[in-house]
Amino acid sequence: MRKPFIPQLVYFEPTALDYPLGKELKDKFENMGIEIRTTTSHNQIRNLPGDNDFQKYRIAKSTLVVGVRKTLKFDTSKPSAEYAIPFATGCMGHCHYCYLQTTMGSKPYIRTYVNVEEILEQADKYMAERAPEITRFEASCTSDIVGIDHLTHTLKRAIEHFGQTEYGHLRFVTKFHHVDHLLDAKHNGKTRFRFSVNADYVIKHFEPGTSPLASRIEAAGKVARAGYPLGFIVAPIYLHEGWQEGYHHMFERLDAELPQDVRDDITFEFIQHRFTRPAKKVIEKNYPMTKLELDEAKRRVKWGKYGINKFIYQKDEEEEMKEQLYRSMEKFFPKAKIEYFT
Ligand code: SF4
């Protein structure tokens, strides 16, 4: 059973202590006996422990920086939401394929922002602009927010905030099962709680540092029983020996856990494995022993944003994947909604 994340080292930006959450976190980490340092800005963090890049990378991924979010302009977050809501960046997980490796570059530490009320006020402004249309906010674009929320309770605050709004929906996805503190949040059905799920092979070989599938599924059951709208992201869908049985078995296990009465409102998102050339380089550096297949010759090219092409599966493989996964899904969850396959 994976334990909840505890940082090895915590940095505070001085302005974070102007906010109640900043002070609370400082007390908490002091009481836990964790090493605390101050930094004028996360950009100034240069002397992380570790003898080489490999060690520094690992230590950075268990380092937490408590700061203030200065940019309150939210990025867009298609296709799953209108906006990305920035509560945290970085993640303690070590998924070999994770896109954060490329986007966070040399700063893979985890950052949490304590000006939560300002971030929520900004969300309210975006909602007001679009009302009476619903505005959806995605909270896990740049981190696995559930993975650190047992420390900060930021997500819980946000869930209750969106629960009070008329035109706002919150959504996020996680590979962690530490959800107990979120079960009594007054969500009012405005938050869709999604879990990232996969065949055992993929979790075992490519997702170290995250919760096992059995724990994620058990957590999904708890979340469903707490009345949250539920969803699953099957990603990355990865072809491996026995993949058909692997993914089918995953659906069987979901079927065994989830109550019947929540099944009319479950969503599924499907994302096939893809990589870019820059990502491949970083993966090979950070996880040199990975078994992840990154052979460009076996893939087809999909034109990507900013001219960076993605390597995805061949058309016939993609079709087979889609057919097989849809068939398994429809067998156990005939009323579930497929949001997209990409
Ligand atoms: Fe990346 Fe998600 Fe894995 Fe964290 S849990 S390393 S965000 S893929």
Boltz pocket constraint, residues with backbone or C-beta under 6 A from the ligand:
constraints:
  - pocket:
      binder: B
      contacts: [[A, 90], [A, 91], [A, 92], [A, 93], [A, 94], [A, 95], [A, 98], [A, 99], [A, 100], [A, 142], [A, 143], [A, 144], [A, 175], [A, 210]]
      max_distance: 6.0
